[in-house]
Amino acid sequence: MGQDDVRLDRWLWAARFFKTRGLAQAAIAGGHVHVNGQRAKAARVVRPGDRLEISRGEERLEIEVVALAARRGPASVARELYAETEASVAARQAAQQLRRDLAGNRPPSVRPDKRSRRRLIDLTRTT
């Protein structure tokens, strides 16, 4: 490896996709990270222009490597290491909106009156 070569697990850690290199290695070994459409190993060398597909739980990211970094720095610097594709951003936002809609955590449209409050209290109390 040359001086400008960076391992995949180290780059994912430096770009703040994973909190530790160990988590990055586990994700790579589990098949949650693909480089240019192929499964990769942790020691694979990453170069600018590579396309990565990263799966973290429900979240799916498609990014392109823009710059290399072997050391973890501030989040503002980490964001400059990659560019997320438009399709990935749109899919992530659509999934986020769907989760919001399914959660149903909206406040009631009107405040309960005195009688309704008493009924709610009676339901929640265990005697």
DORODO-942992 format. One record per atom (N, C-alpha, C): x, y, z; atom name; residue in one letter; residue number from 1. Coordinates in Angstrom, 2 decimals. Layout:
       xx       yy       zz  atom  type  seq
        X        Y        Z    CA     A  NUM
...
***
This chain:
       xx       yy       zz  atom  type  seq
     0.84    -1.19     0.00     N     M    1
     0.00     0.00     0.00    CA     M    1
     0.88     1.24     0.00     C     M    1
     0.48     2.19    -0.82     N     G    2
     1.22     3.44    -0.87    CA     G    2
     0.82     4.36     0.26     C     G    2
     1.39     5.54     0.24     N     Q    3
     1.12     6.49     1.30    CA     Q    3
    -0.30     7.06     1.23     C     Q    3
    -0.88     7.12     0.04     N     D    4
    -2.22     7.68    -0.12    CA     D    4
    -3.31     6.62    -0.07     C     D    4
    -2.94     5.35     0.13     N     D    5
    -3.92     4.28     0.17    CA     D    5
    -4.55     4.21     1.56     C     D    5
    -5.87     4.01     1.59     N     V    6
    -6.59     3.91     2.85    CA     V    6
    -7.47     2.67     2.81     C     V    6
    -7.45     1.90     3.90     N     R    7
    -8.29     0.72     4.01    CA     R    7
    -9.76     1.13     4.10     C     R    7
   -10.63     0.27     3.63     N     L    8
   -12.06     0.55     3.63    CA     L    8
   -12.59     0.77     5.04     C     L    8
   -12.22    -0.10     5.98     N     D    9
   -12.74     0.05     7.34    CA     D    9
   -12.25     1.35     7.98     C     D    9
   -11.04     1.72     7.70     N     R   10
   -10.49     2.95     8.27    CA     R   10
   -11.16     4.19     7.65     C     R   10
   -11.44     4.13     6.34     N     W   11
   -12.10     5.26     5.69    CA     W   11
   -13.52     5.43     6.21     C     W   11
   -14.27     4.31     6.36     N     L   12
   -15.63     4.39     6.89    CA     L   12
   -15.65     4.98     8.29     C     L   12
   -14.66     4.65     9.09     N     W   13
   -14.54     5.20    10.44    CA     W   13
   -14.19     6.69    10.37     C     W   13
   -13.26     7.06     9.51     N     A   14
   -12.84     8.46     9.38    CA     A   14
   -13.97     9.32     8.82     C     A   14
   -14.80     8.76     7.94     N     A   15
   -15.91     9.50     7.34    CA     A   15
   -17.15     9.49     8.25     C     A   15
   -17.02     8.90     9.42     N     R   16
   -18.05     8.88    10.47    CA     R   16
   -19.30     8.12    10.10     C     R   16
   -19.17     7.06     9.32     N     F   17
   -20.30     6.19     9.07    CA     F   17
   -20.47     5.20    10.21     C     F   17
   -19.37     4.89    10.90     N     F   18
   -19.40     4.00    12.05    CA     F   18
   -18.58     4.62    13.17     C     F   18
   -19.01     4.36    14.41     N     K   19
   -18.40     4.98    15.57    CA     K   19
   -17.00     4.43    15.86     C     K   19
   -16.78     3.15    15.55     N     T   20
   -15.47     2.55    15.77    CA     T   20
   -15.06     1.77    14.52     C     T   20
   -13.77     1.49    14.43     N     R   21
   -13.29     0.67    13.31    CA     R   21
   -13.80    -0.75    13.43     C     R   21
   -13.96    -1.20    14.67     N     G   22
   -14.49    -2.54    14.89    CA     G   22
   -15.90    -2.70    14.35     C     G   22
   -16.74    -1.68    14.55     N     L   23
   -18.10    -1.72    13.99    CA     L   23
   -18.05    -1.68    12.47     C     L   23
   -17.14    -0.91    11.92     N     A   24
   -16.99    -0.85    10.46    CA     A   24
   -16.55    -2.21     9.93     C     A   24
   -15.61    -2.86    10.59     N     Q   25
   -15.15    -4.18    10.16    CA     Q   25
   -16.27    -5.21    10.24     C     Q   25
   -17.08    -5.13    11.31     N     A   26
   -18.20    -6.07    11.46    CA     A   26
   -19.23    -5.86    10.35     C     A   26
   -19.51    -4.63    10.00     N     A   27
   -20.47    -4.35     8.92    CA     A   27
   -19.95    -4.85     7.59     C     A   27
   -18.67    -4.67     7.34     N     I   28
   -18.07    -5.14     6.09    CA     I   28
   -18.12    -6.66     6.04     C     I   28
   -17.74    -7.32     7.13     N     A   29
   -17.75    -8.78     7.18    CA     A   29
   -19.17    -9.33     7.05     C     A   29
   -20.16    -8.58     7.54     N     G   30
   -21.54    -9.02     7.45    CA     G   30
   -22.19    -8.76     6.10     C     G   30
   -21.46    -8.17     5.18     N     G   31
   -21.99    -7.93     3.84    CA     G   31
   -22.84    -6.68     3.72     C     G   31
   -22.71    -5.76     4.67     N     H   32
   -23.51    -4.54     4.65    CA     H   32
   -22.84    -3.40     3.89     C     H   32
   -21.63    -3.64     3.40     N     V   33
   -20.91    -2.61     2.63    CA     V   33
   -20.46    -3.23     1.31     C     V   33
   -20.81    -2.57     0.22     N     H   34
   -20.38    -3.01    -1.11    CA     H   34
   -19.60    -1.89    -1.78     C     H   34
   -18.56    -2.25    -2.49     N     V   35
   -17.74    -1.28    -3.22    CA     V   35
   -17.88    -1.58    -4.71     C     V   35
   -18.35    -0.58    -5.44     N     N   36
   -18.57    -0.72    -6.89    CA     N   36
   -19.42    -1.95    -7.21     C     N   36
   -20.45    -2.19    -6.38     N     G   37
   -21.37    -3.28    -6.64    CA     G   37
   -20.92    -4.64    -6.16     C     G   37
   -19.74    -4.75    -5.57     N     Q   38
   -19.23    -6.04    -5.12    CA     Q   38
   -18.97    -6.02    -3.62     C     Q   38
   -19.14    -7.17    -3.00     N     R   39
   -18.82    -7.29    -1.58    CA     R   39
   -17.33    -7.09    -1.40     C     R   39
   -16.95    -6.46    -0.30     N     A   40
   -15.54    -6.14    -0.10    CA     A   40
   -15.05    -6.64     1.25     C     A   40
   -13.75    -6.66     1.39     N     K   41
   -13.13    -6.99     2.67    CA     K   41
   -12.65    -5.71     3.32     C     K   41
   -12.39    -5.77     4.63     N     A   42
   -12.01    -4.57     5.39    CA     A   42
   -10.69    -3.98     4.90     C     A   42
    -9.80    -4.81     4.41     N     A   43
    -8.48    -4.33     3.99    CA     A   43
    -8.47    -3.79     2.55     C     A   43
    -9.59    -3.79     1.89     N     R   44
    -9.64    -3.29     0.51    CA     R   44
    -9.26    -1.82     0.48     C     R   44
    -8.50    -1.44    -0.51     N     V   45
    -8.06    -0.05    -0.66    CA     V   45
    -9.17     0.76    -1.32     C     V   45
    -9.47     1.90    -0.73     N     V   46
   -10.50     2.79    -1.26    CA     V   46
    -9.82     3.91    -2.03     C     V   46
   -10.39     4.27    -3.16     N     R   47
    -9.84     5.35    -3.98    CA     R   47
   -10.94     6.33    -4.33     C     R   47
   -10.60     7.59    -4.58     N     P   48
   -11.63     8.55    -5.01    CA     P   48
   -12.31     8.06    -6.29     C     P   48
   -13.63     8.20    -6.33     N     G   49
   -14.40     7.72    -7.47    CA     G   49
   -15.09     6.40    -7.20     C     G   49
   -14.69     5.67    -6.15     N     D   50
   -15.36     4.42    -5.80    CA     D   50
   -16.77     4.72    -5.32     C     D   50
   -17.70     3.83    -5.69     N     R   51
   -19.09     3.96    -5.23    CA     R   51
   -19.33     2.94    -4.13     C     R   51
   -19.82     3.40    -2.99     N     L   52
   -20.08     2.53    -1.85    CA     L   52
   -21.58     2.45    -1.59     C     L   52
   -22.03     1.26    -1.23     N     E   53
   -23.41     1.05    -0.78    CA     E   53
   -23.31     0.57     0.66     C     E   53
   -23.88     1.35     1.57     N     I   54
   -23.78     1.05     3.00    CA     I   54
   -25.17     0.85     3.56     C     I   54
   -25.35    -0.26     4.29     N     S   55
   -26.63    -0.55     4.96    CA     S   55
   -26.41    -0.48     6.46     C     S   55
   -27.16     0.41     7.12     N     R   56
   -27.11     0.51     8.58    CA     R   56
   -28.53     0.40     9.11     C     R   56
   -28.91    -0.77     9.56     N     G   57
   -30.27    -0.97    10.03    CA     G   57
   -31.25    -0.78     8.89     C     G   57
   -32.19     0.14     9.07     N     E   58
   -33.18     0.44     8.03    CA     E   58
   -32.62     1.37     6.95     C     E   58
   -31.52     2.01     7.24     N     E   59
   -30.97     3.05     6.37    CA     E   59
   -30.06     2.46     5.29     C     E   59
   -30.26     2.89     4.06     N     R   60
   -29.44     2.47     2.92    CA     R   60
   -28.82     3.73     2.30     C     R   60
   -27.50     3.75     2.18     N     L   61
   -26.80     4.91     1.63    CA     L   61
   -26.02     4.50     0.39     C     L   61
   -26.07     5.32    -0.63     N     E   62
   -25.23     5.15    -1.82    CA     E   62
   -24.38     6.40    -1.92     C     E   62
   -23.07     6.23    -1.80     N     I   63
   -22.18     7.38    -1.81    CA     I   63
   -21.04     7.16    -2.79     C     I   63
   -20.39     8.27    -3.13     N     E   64
   -19.19     8.22    -3.95    CA     E   64
   -18.05     8.83    -3.15     C     E   64
   -16.93     8.14    -3.13     N     V   65
   -15.76     8.62    -2.40    CA     V   65
   -15.17     9.80    -3.16     C     V   65
   -15.03    10.93    -2.45     N     V   66
   -14.50    12.15    -3.07    CA     V   66
   -13.05    12.36    -2.64     C     V   66
   -12.77    12.12    -1.37     N     A   67
   -11.41    12.32    -0.85    CA     A   67
   -11.09    11.22     0.15     C     A   67
    -9.81    11.10     0.48     N     L   68
    -9.35    10.08     1.41    CA     L   68
    -8.92    10.70     2.72     C     L   68
    -9.10     9.93     3.79     N     A   69
    -8.62    10.34     5.10    CA     A   69
    -8.39     9.08     5.92     C     A   69
    -7.26     9.01     6.56     N     A   70
    -6.94     7.87     7.40    CA     A   70
    -7.20     8.18     8.86     C     A   70
    -7.34     9.47     9.18     N     R   71
    -7.58     9.87    10.57    CA     R   71
    -8.98    10.47    10.69     C     R   71
    -9.59    10.21    11.83     N     R   72
   -10.93    10.73    12.09    CA     R   72
   -10.82    12.18    12.55     C     R   72
   -11.62    13.04    11.93     N     G   73
   -11.59    14.45    12.28    CA     G   73
   -12.98    14.95    12.59     C     G   73
   -13.17    16.26    12.56     N     P   74
   -14.49    16.82    12.82    CA     P   74
   -15.51    16.40    11.77     C     P   74
   -16.78    16.46    12.14     N     A   75
   -17.86    16.07    11.22    CA     A   75
   -17.87    16.91     9.96     C     A   75
   -17.51    18.19    10.08     N     S   76
   -17.49    19.06     8.90    CA     S   76
   -16.47    18.58     7.88     C     S   76
   -15.35    18.07     8.35     N     V   77
   -14.32    17.54     7.45    CA     V   77
   -14.77    16.20     6.88     C     V   77
   -15.42    15.39     7.72     N     A   78
   -15.88    14.07     7.28    CA     A   78
   -16.90    14.18     6.15     C     A   78
   -17.76    15.19     6.19     N     R   79
   -18.77    15.36     5.14    CA     R   79
   -18.14    15.66     3.79     C     R   79
   -16.94    16.18     3.78     N     E   80
   -16.26    16.51     2.52    CA     E   80
   -15.59    15.30     1.88     C     E   80
   -15.58    14.16     2.58     N     L   81
   -14.92    12.96     2.06    CA     L   81
   -15.79    12.19     1.08     C     L   81
   -17.10    12.48     1.05     N     Y   82
   -18.00    11.72     0.20    CA     Y   82
   -19.12    12.60    -0.32     C     Y   82
   -19.80    12.08    -1.34     N     A   83
   -20.98    12.75    -1.90    CA     A   83
   -22.08    11.70    -2.03     C     A   83
   -23.23    11.96    -1.42     N     E   84
   -24.34    11.02    -1.49    CA     E   84
   -25.11    11.25    -2.79     C     E   84
   -25.54    10.17    -3.44     N     T   85
   -26.27    10.30    -4.70    CA     T   85
   -27.67    10.85    -4.46     C     T   85
   -28.22    11.49    -5.47     N     E   86
   -29.56    12.08    -5.37    CA     E   86
   -30.62    11.01    -5.11     C     E   86
   -30.47     9.86    -5.75     N     A   87
   -31.44     8.77    -5.56    CA     A   87
   -31.41     8.29    -4.11     C     A   87
   -30.23     8.22    -3.53     N     S   88
   -30.09     7.78    -2.14    CA     S   88
   -30.75     8.77    -1.19     C     S   88
   -30.55    10.06    -1.43     N     V   89
   -31.14    11.10    -0.58    CA     V   89
   -32.67    11.02    -0.66     C     V   89
   -33.19    10.89    -1.88     N     A   90
   -34.64    10.84    -2.07    CA     A   90
   -35.24     9.60    -1.40     C     A   90
   -34.58     8.45    -1.55     N     A   91
   -35.08     7.22    -0.94    CA     A   91
   -35.04     7.30     0.59     C     A   91
   -33.99     7.90     1.13     N     R   92
   -33.86     8.04     2.58    CA     R   92
   -34.94     8.96     3.14     C     R   92
   -35.21    10.06     2.44     N     Q   93
   -36.24    10.99     2.90    CA     Q   93
   -37.64    10.38     2.78     C     Q   93
   -37.89     9.59     1.73     N     A   94
   -39.18     8.93     1.58    CA     A   94
   -39.39     7.91     2.70     C     A   94
   -38.35     7.16     3.04     N     A   95
   -38.45     6.18     4.13    CA     A   95
   -38.68     6.88     5.47     C     A   95
   -38.03     8.00     5.67     N     Q   96
   -38.20     8.76     6.90    CA     Q   96
   -39.63     9.28     7.01     C     Q   96
   -40.19     9.78     5.92     N     Q   97
   -41.57    10.27     5.93    CA     Q   97
   -42.55     9.12     6.18     C     Q   97
   -42.29     7.97     5.61     N     L   98
   -43.14     6.80     5.83    CA     L   98
   -43.13     6.39     7.30     C     L   98
   -41.95     6.39     7.91     N     R   99
   -41.85     6.05     9.34    CA     R   99
   -42.63     7.05    10.18     C     R   99
   -42.55     8.34     9.82     N     R  100
   -43.31     9.36    10.55    CA     R  100
   -44.80     9.12    10.43     C     R  100
   -45.25     8.80     9.22     N     D  101
   -46.68     8.58     8.99    CA     D  101
   -47.18     7.35     9.74     C     D  101
   -46.38     6.30     9.78     N     L  102
   -46.79     5.07    10.45    CA     L  102
   -46.73     5.19    11.97     C     L  102
   -45.89     6.06    12.47     N     A  103
   -45.73     6.19    13.92    CA     A  103
   -47.00     6.73    14.55     C     A  103
   -47.66     7.67    13.92     N     G  104
   -48.91     8.21    14.43    CA     G  104
   -48.77     8.93    15.75     C     G  104
   -47.69     9.61    15.97     N     N  105
   -47.47    10.34    17.21    CA     N  105
   -47.94    11.78    17.09     C     N  105
   -49.14    11.94    16.64     N     R  106
   -49.67    13.29    16.50    CA     R  106
   -50.48    13.63    17.75     C     R  106
   -50.44    14.87    18.19     N     P  107
   -51.27    15.25    19.34    CA     P  107
   -52.74    15.27    18.94     C     P  107
   -53.63    15.12    19.91     N     P  108
   -55.06    15.18    19.58    CA     P  108
   -55.43    16.55    19.01     C     P  108
   -56.45    16.55    18.16     N     S  109
   -56.83    17.80    17.50    CA     S  109
   -57.47    18.78    18.48     C     S  109
   -58.19    18.26    19.48     N     V  110
   -58.81    19.12    20.49    CA     V  110
   -58.43    18.60    21.88     C     V  110
   -58.44    19.50    22.82     N     R  111
   -58.12    19.13    24.18    CA     R  111
   -59.35    18.47    24.83     C     R  111
   -59.15    17.38    25.60     N     P  112
   -60.31    16.72    26.19    CA     P  112
   -61.00    17.62    27.23     C     P  112
   -62.33    17.51    27.28     N     D  113
   -63.06    18.29    28.28    CA     D  113
   -62.99    17.59    29.64     C     D  113
   -63.67    18.16    30.63     N     K  114
   -63.57    17.65    31.99    CA     K  114
   -64.07    16.21    32.09     C     K  114
   -65.18    15.92    31.43     N     R  115
   -65.75    14.58    31.48    CA     R  115
   -64.81    13.56    30.82     C     R  115
   -64.23    13.93    29.69     N     S  116
   -63.31    13.03    28.99    CA     S  116
   -62.05    12.80    29.81     C     S  116
   -61.54    13.84    30.44     N     R  117
   -60.34    13.68    31.29    CA     R  117
   -60.61    12.71    32.43     C     R  117
   -61.79    12.82    33.05     N     R  118
   -62.13    11.91    34.15    CA     R  118
   -62.21    10.47    33.66     C     R  118
   -62.76    10.28    32.48     N     R  119
   -62.82     8.92    31.92    CA     R  119
   -61.42     8.37    31.64     C     R  119
   -60.54     9.22    31.13     N     L  120
   -59.17     8.78    30.89    CA     L  120
   -58.47     8.41    32.19     C     L  120
   -58.68     9.20    33.21     N     I  121
   -58.07     8.92    34.52    CA     I  121
   -58.60     7.60    35.07     C     I  121
   -59.91     7.36    34.93     N     D  122
   -60.49     6.11    35.40    CA     D  122
   -59.92     4.90    34.64     C     D  122
   -59.66     5.07    33.36     N     L  123
   -59.09     3.98    32.58    CA     L  123
   -57.65     3.66    32.99     C     L  123
   -56.89     4.69    33.30     N     T  124
   -55.47     4.48    33.60    CA     T  124
   -55.21     4.07    35.05     C     T  124
   -56.14     4.36    35.94     N     R  125
   -55.96     3.98    37.35    CA     R  125
   -56.26     2.50    37.53     C     R  125
   -55.44     1.88    38.32     N     T  126
   -55.70     0.49    38.70    CA     T  126
   -56.04     0.48    40.17     C     T  126
   -57.13    -0.10    40.51     N     T  127
   -57.60    -0.08    41.88    CA     T  127
   -57.14    -1.27    42.66     C     T  127
***
